[in-house]
């Protein structure tokens, strides 16, 4: 990180108590917070570690992943469009990108699914799916999501990406080529300055496709509802970084004669590994930026959350259950975990842990078409306040088999819970919520 004095001064300037003097100062402060938060996350090493893990998974999954895409495109008679996409991705490697692309495509074309057998096909799908699963895990980590999608939903969506993704990419490229080669566009190119403008637009097409792909991934892969603004800005930032890194890496490869002299034929393999790492790191950085756009409250001077006492943990869990119960009684639309975070003005991590605990204890369940809306899992009349409070306090931890001193401490905790259970044990959550609804608003605010 920065030296202590410089880091302290930068934090004081970005998060100082004095408001910005003017609009430019406000914009510089806001942009500086994004840059500081992203630089801090990169230097902490978590994004780098996950990018390296994705490099290893990519090496194992690249050929099976492309083989499935090749099979889908071959059925449509468009399998030849796979090579230009891979070549564009490997273009920063220089002249040898064509050779690597040809070798990979050769491996893909030689795969005969009918010869593999059922076990071989299953391993082929598993290897390809593992790459998407690892990407989802990294995105969920960035978005502070501890619980992935249900297994059945994940498998359906993963297979959808494998089957539909190549078709979408091919369709986008085909539509672009059709428009640019149409007779009307050809005539317009002969007229200036329209010809120059169209040439500029054709140069921007690769940028637009990359930004669109990143935007789709940021909006679709995390197990939460990502706003379109956050996904687009994240995709735009990652697309700009990608193209800039492509130019810089191509220049580095062309001038790295020492590596070629030392490593000979292995130099291109080293360059490939470095480029894969850079590409995955850019993808994760763009996802981190999208997260900060949607949750600017996380751009704190320190990444770690303030310590939460047991009272705050219990408050968050009870508020989640009470909010879900009240909306259920009132016939309102159930909230997702993302909506619950905004409703309670709480941090996503703490709301996620409270939701996870309530689902495991059988008080909440997920419903709706996307299985993301939080609704009560049982009749609210059968949920007593005492049982709910004890479940929130105790969780799933087992404290049996304690030494004598530990049993005495547990006795103190049981005595503390006993008073609450005696006072509210016979009151159901539905009764308590209805009583609260009958209370005038001025009394509740008091």
N, C-alpha and C positions, 0 to 999 in steps of 0.2 A: 504494500500500500504506500501512500504518500508519507513523507516524514511527518512526525507527530504535529509539529507546529503548523506546517502547510495544510495538513488534513483538518486540524482544528479550525484554522481560519476559513477554509473552504466550507466546512459544515456551518460555521457561524454565519457566513455570508448567504448560504443557500437556505438555511432554516432559521435565520435570525428573527427576532421578535419585531423588528421595525418593518413596516410594510414597504413594498417597492415604491420608489419615488415617481416613476412614470411607466408608460406602457412598455417601452423598450427594456427597462429594468425588470419589469414583471416577466416579459418573454424570456430574457436572458436567465433569470432565476429559475423559471419553469424548465427551460431546456437544460440548464445546468443540473437540476435534480435528476432528470432522466439520465443524463450522461454519467453522473456520479453513481447512481444506483446500478446502472448496467456495468460500469467499470468495476464497482465493488463486487458484483456477482461473478464477473469473469475472474477476478483475482482470487476470490475465495475458492475456486477450483471445482465446484460442483458441476457447472455446465461443461467444463473441460473434461471432467471424468466421464460424464455421460456421452459426450461427443466421441471420446475414445472407445467407449463400449459400443457405440453404434457403428464405428469403423469396423470393429471385429465382426459384428453381426452382419454388416453389409457384405463383407468378403464371403461369408458363408451363404448368404441369402440372395446374392445378386443374380447368379445364373438361374436358380429356381424361380425367382421373382420374374425375371425377364421371360423365362420359359412359359409361365402361365399367361403373361401378357401376349407373348408371341402366338400361343395357341388360340387365344381369343381373336387376335387380329388376323390370323391365318384363316379362321373360319369366315371372316368377312372379306378375305382377299386383299388385306391391307397390311400384311406382315412386313413388307419392305419399308414401312414408315417407322419401324422400331429403331433401325440403325441410325437415321439422322438425329433422333432424340438422344440416343446414347452418345453419339459423336459430339453433339453440342455440349453435353455435360462434361465430357473429357477433353474438350478443345483446349483448356489452359495447359494441358500436358505437352503441347507443342506438336511437332511432326509425328511423334510416336502415338498420338491419340488415335489416328486412323488404324494403326496396327493393333492396338489394344481393342478397339471397337470391333475390328474384324475377327479377332480371336474369340471374344466373348460371344458375338453373334454366331460364330461357327459352333461353339459349344452348345448354344441354345438350339440351333437347328438340328444338331445331332441327337438331341434328347428324343427318345421314342417312348411315349407314355404307355403304349401297349405292351412294351417289353418289361416295364418296371414292375408290374404286378400291383396288387392292392396295397401291400406294405410300402412299396416304393412310391406310389402315388401319394399315400398318406404322409410319408416323410417329405415329399416334395412340397405338399401344401403346408406342412408344419414349418419347414424351413422358411418358406416365403412369408407365412403369417407371423413368424417370430420377429421379423423386421418391423412390421406394422405395430405389433404388440410392444416392442421396445420403444418405438417412437411415442406411442400413447403413454407409456409409463413415464417417459421424460417430460412430456407435455403436462401430465397430471402433477408431476413433482413441481414444475414451474408454477402451475396454477394452484398449488397448495391443496390438492385433492388426494386424499389418502385411500379412497375406495374406487376401484375401477368399475366399468360397466358390468352388468351381469354377463355370465359366460355365454349364454345363448345369444344375447344381443351383440356381444363382441364378435362372435363367430360369423353371424349374419352380416355385420357391417364390414368385417375384414374381407369376407368373400366378395362382398359388393365392390369394395375398392379394387380387388384383384381382377374382377371381371369387367366392371364398368369403367374403371380408371383408364385403361388403354384405349377404350372406345372414345372416351371424352377427349383424350389428348389427340388421337387421330382425327377426330371430327374438327377440333379447333384448328389443327394444322391444315386439314383439307379445306375448310371454309376460308381460311386466310389465303391459301394458295389460289383458290378459285376466284376470290374477289380481286386479288392483285393481278391475275392473268386474264381477267375479263376484258371484252372488247371496249367497254366504256372506259375502264381505268387506263387501258392502253392509249386510247385517244386523248384522255386528259393528260397523260404524261408528256404528250407532245407539245402541250401548251405551257408556257412559263408564266408565272412562277409556280403553277400547279405541279409541274413535273418535279421541281425541287422539293416541294412540300410532300409529295407522295414518296419520294426517295427517303426523306427524313422519317416518314411514318413507317416505311418498311424496316428501317433500322431500329425503330422502337418496338416492333412486333416481338422480338425475343424478350425484351424487358417486360412487356405486357403479359406474355405467357408465363414467365417466371413469377411475376408479382401475383398473377391470378392463381397459380398453383400454390404459392405460399399462403395466400389469403384463404383458399379453400382448406388447407391443412390446419391453419390456426382456428378456423371457425368450426371445423367438423371433428377433429380428433380429440381435443380435451373433453373430459366427462363433465362438462358444464356448459351453460349457455353463454357463448361468447358474442358480444355485441358486434355488429357489422363494422362499426367505426374502428373498434380495437383491432379486428382481424385485418381490415384494409390497411390501416397505418402500420401494423406489424409486417404485413406482406410487402408494403411499399419500402419500408426500411430494410427488410431482409433482401428484397430484390436489388436495391441500390448497392448494398454491401456485396451481394453475390457478383454482380457485374464488375464492380470495382476490384474485388478480390480476383476475379477471373483475369482481368487485364494485368494486375500486379503479379499474379502467380505465373502467367505466361511469360512475362518479362524475366521473372526469376529463373524459370526453367531454361529459357534460351541462353541465359548468361551463366548458368551453373556448370561451367566446364570442369571445375575441380571435382564435383560429384561424379561426373561421367568418367573422369580419369581414375578415381579411386574405386568406385563401385562397379564400373563397366556396365554389364547388362542388367545388374540389379538396381541401377540408379532409377530407371523408370518405375520400378516397383515402389521404391522409397517415395518418389514424387507422387505416385498414385495414392499411397497411404496418407501423405501429408495433405493432398487435395481433398480426399474424403473427410479427413479430420476438419479441415477449414470449412468445407461445405456444411457438415453437420453442426459445427459451432455457430455458423451464421444462422442456420435454421433455428437453433435453440435461442440464440440472442434475439432474433426477431420475435419469437414466441414470448420471451421475457418482456420485451418492449410492449407487446400487445397486452400482457397481463398488467403492466404498470399503467397503460392507457385506461384500462377498465377499472383498475383499483389504485388510483393515485395515492391513497392513504398508506400504501406499502412503501412508498419512496421515503423511508425514514433514514436518518443518519446511520442507524444500526439495523442490520437485517433481523436480528433476533427479537422476538416478541418480549414485551415486559412480562415479568413473572405474574402468573395468574394464581390467586389464592383459591382455596377450596370454595369460598363463598361465591366468587365470580364464575367458577366452573358450574356450580349448582344453579346459579342464576341463569346462565346461558341455556343450560339443558331444560330447565323448567319453562323458560320463556319460549323455547322452540316448541315444546309440547303444548303449552297453553295457546300459543298462536295458531298452531295447526288445529287444535281442538275448537277454538272459537270460530275459525273460518269454516270448519265442518258443520258446526251447529247453525251458523248463520247462512249456510248454503252458498258461501263464496268459493271462488276458484282456489284450489289448493296452491300453495307456494312451492316453488322449487328450492333447492338448497341455496342457489344464487339469490333468488328473491328473498329468502329468509335472512340472508346475510345483510342485504340492504334494509330490510324491514327492521331488524334489530340493531342496525348500525354497529355490527360486531365484525371481528376479523374472520376471514374465511376458514382459517385453521381451527379456531375454537368452535365455530358453528359446525364444521365438518365432524369434529370429534364428538360433539353432543349428538348430532344426527346419527352417527355410527353407533354410539352407545344405546340410544333409544330404539334403533332398529334391532340391534342384537338382543335387547331386553324384551322385544315384542310389543313395544308401545307405539311405534311408528312403522309405516310401510310405504313403499313407493308405488304410485299408481300413474294413470294417464297413458297416453299413447307411447310416449318415450320413456315411461317408467322413471320419471324424475320428480313427480309431484308428491309432496309429503302429506300423508293423511293418517289419521289414527288407525292402528292395526286392530283395535278391539273396541267394544262398546265403551264409551266414556263413562257410562253409569257403573261399569265394573272396575274402573280404575280409581282406587282410593288415593287421596293425597299422601297418605302415609306410605303406602307401597311404592308410589311413584318417587317420593323423596328418598326413600331408602335405596331404591334401585339406582337412582342417579348418584347417590353418595358412594355406594359400594361397588358399582360396576360389575365386572366379571372377575375381579381379583379374588383369589382364595387366600384367606389368612388363617387357615386351620393349621394345627400342629405347632402352635407358638409355645415358647418357653413360659415359665410362670409370670415373668414380668410382662411379656407380650399379652398374655391372657388378661392381666390386670388392666393394661391399656385398652384392650378391646372392650372390657367391662365399662370403662369410662365413656367410650364412644357409644356403647349400647344404651347407657343411661341418658346420654344427650339425645339420642334418637327416640327414646321411650317417651319423653315428654311431648314431642311433636306428634307421635303416633297416637298417644292417648287423647290429644286435643282434636286432631284432624283425621284420625284413622277411619272414621265412619263417614267422612265427607267424600263424595265422589268428585272427580274432575268436572263432570257435567254440572253437578249442583253448584260447585264453586264458580264455574264460568257463568252460569245463569244468575247467580247471586251478584256477581260483578257486573253483569249486563243490566240488572235492575237498579244498581246503584247510580245515582245521578253523576254526571260527568264532573261537576264541581267538587263532589265528595271524593271521587277517585283521584282527581288531580291534587287534592289536598293531602 
